[in-house]
Amino acid sequence: MEPTQESVPDDGAGAAPPAMAAPVSPARTRQMLPPKGSCWYCEKPLDNVKRFCDKECADAFDEEKEFTR
């Protein structure tokens, strides 16, 4: 018996196979990191609110996290 995909909108982008779970978006993963007073990627000192010093470090962190799963 084939699974039904009635709840999946047909947006033309193609859907992931049903056996695969949808990945958590990188921005959401970044927001789950606690601020630690330095960049999570390069360790540059920051205030106690920011997690990354710039977008390049945030993107590099996401890329590295993708390869080390």
matplotlib code that plots the C-alpha trace (Angstrom):
import matplotlib.pyplot as plt

x = [0.0, 1.4, 1.2, -1.0, 0.4, -2.8, -1.4, 1.8, 1.3, 2.3, 4.6, 6.8, 9.9, 9.6, 9.1, 11.5, 10.9, 8.5, 11.2, 13.4, 12.6, 12.7, 15.9, 15.9, 16.6, 20.1, 18.7, 16.6, 19.6, 21.6, 18.9, 19.0, 22.7, 23.1, 25.1, 28.5, 30.3, 32.3, 31.6, 30.6, 32.8, 35.9, 35.9, 36.1, 34.8, 31.2, 28.6, 26.3, 23.6, 25.2, 26.2, 28.2, 30.4, 29.1, 27.1, 30.2, 31.0, 27.3, 27.3, 30.6, 29.3, 26.2, 28.3, 30.7, 27.7, 26.2, 29.4, 29.8, 26.3]
y = [0.0, 3.4, 6.3, 9.2, 12.7, 14.7, 17.1, 17.9, 21.0, 20.7, 23.7, 22.2, 22.0, 18.3, 16.7, 14.6, 10.9, 10.0, 8.0, 11.1, 13.6, 17.2, 18.9, 21.7, 25.0, 26.4, 29.7, 27.8, 25.7, 28.9, 30.3, 27.2, 27.9, 29.8, 33.1, 32.5, 35.8, 34.8, 33.7, 30.0, 29.6, 31.8, 32.5, 36.3, 38.1, 39.3, 40.6, 38.2, 38.4, 37.6, 34.1, 34.8, 37.9, 38.0, 36.1, 34.5, 32.8, 31.8, 30.2, 28.5, 27.1, 25.7, 24.2, 22.5, 21.3, 19.7, 17.7, 16.5, 15.2]
z = [0.0, -1.0, 1.5, 0.6, 0.2, 0.4, 3.0, 1.0, -1.1, -4.8, -5.1, -7.8, -5.7, -5.1, -1.7, 0.4, 0.4, 3.3, 5.1, 5.5, 8.3, 7.4, 8.6, 11.1, 9.3, 10.0, 11.4, 13.9, 14.9, 15.5, 17.7, 19.9, 20.7, 24.0, 23.8, 25.3, 25.0, 21.9, 18.3, 18.1, 15.0, 15.4, 19.2, 18.6, 21.8, 21.6, 23.9, 25.8, 23.3, 19.9, 18.9, 15.8, 14.9, 11.3, 8.6, 7.2, 10.6, 11.0, 7.5, 8.1, 11.3, 9.5, 6.8, 9.3, 11.3, 8.1, 7.5, 11.1, 11.6]

ax = plt.figure().add_subplot(projection="3d")
ax.plot(x, y, z, "-o")
ax.set_aspect("equal")
plt.show()
